[in-house]
């Protein structure tokens, strides 16, 4: 059985490129400001979704789009929190 190393090498190359590119990351203050903006937008979307859902005839498609945007924001918030507060295993 032949072993195919091509995909593994490409993954390593991409990881190396990411490591080189990540040296130019924004400073922590910029990340904190971005995190606060995303958290604010996430809360605002929650308010909009609850307000729209409370109305008698509501647009289900619009609510689905807002919820999807909210999930995207949550993922981005989690990613930024991981960058700012990395898990340290003692």
HUDAUR-V53753 format. One record per backbone hydrogen bond with DSSP energy under -1.0 kcal/mol. CO is the residue of the C=O (numbers start at 1). NH is the residue of the N-H. Records with the same first field share a line. If there is no record, write none. Layout:
CO->NH, NH
This chain:
5->9
6->10
7->11
8->12
9->13
10->14
11->15
12->16
13->17
14->18
15->19
16->20
17->21
18->22
21->24
22->25
27->31
28->32
29->33
30->34
31->35
32->36
33->37
34->38
35->39
36->40
37->41
38->42
39->43
40->44
41->45
42->46
43->47
44->48
45->49
46->50
47->51
48->52
49->53
50->54
59->63
60->64
61->65
62->66
63->67
64->68
65->69
66->70
67->71
68->72
69->73
70->74
71->75
72->76
73->77
74->78
75->79
76->80
77->81
78->82
79->83
80->84
81->85
